């Protein structure tokens, strides 16, 4: 079914985006070419579905962590370039930012779980499940908003309110771009 195929491709993309950045097309690795002179291997039974799911889950977790690591590096570089901190501001900003980043990662972990829940119920989505998922998404948005308010208040105490506002302008731009990529990667709920 086309929807199921679309879901299998889109959900890993969305999960990778929640983890942090645009994923590489990991599913399009070319098959090795075989020449006529090379002996072919006998056909083997395919692995059990459970083993494939476990391997896929392990690979997805590893990929998610790799993407998060890469995004953290890129995020820090963007913030450093845009913010142009003095040495004094730099010393005060980064400890608070690391706490913010850890709290945001927890919210993103919940978002990943919500997307996985959506994927597992996609073909059999009931009104009750759709309602739960929608409220879950709204709750995550509210948590992220509250987190930004909390850390704006903390940052304006250690750097100026103007610098804290500038940081959240950059942060909001990055988060909005990621949100758009995630939303466009997920299929719309079935009718």
C-alpha positions, 0 to 999 in steps of 0.5 A: 500500500502506498501510504504504508510505504510512504510512512516507512520512508517518512517517519525515519526522516521525521525522527532524524529531524527531531533529533536535529538536522536534515538526514542523509538518504540512508536508504538509497545505498547502491547494491554492489555490482556483480560480474559474471566471473564472480560466483554468486552466493546461494540464497539465504532465508531473510531474517525474521521480521522481529530481528529486522525491526530490532536492527532498524530500531538500533540503527535509528537510535545510533543515527539519531545520536549521531545527528544530535551530536552533529547538530550540537556542533553546528548549533554552537557554531551558529550561535557563536558566530551570530552572538559575538559574545565578549569573553565575560558573556561567553563564560556566563552564557554557555553553562546556561545554554547547555542546561537549556539544550539538555532540557530541550533534548528531553522534550525532543525525546518525547516528540520522537516517542509521539511520532513513533506512536503516530507511525504505529497507529497510522494505518488503524488511526481511531478518533481516540488515538488521533485525539490523544496524539493531537493533545500530545503534540499541543502539550509538547509545543507548550512545554517547549514554549515554557522552556524558552520563557524559563531560559530567557529569564535565566539568560537575561540575568547573566547576559543582557536582555537584548543579547538573550532576545537575540539568542532566542531570535536565532533559536526560534529561526532554527526551531521553526526550520526544523519544525517545517522539515519534520511536518513536511516529512510526516504524512497527513493523518488518514481520512 
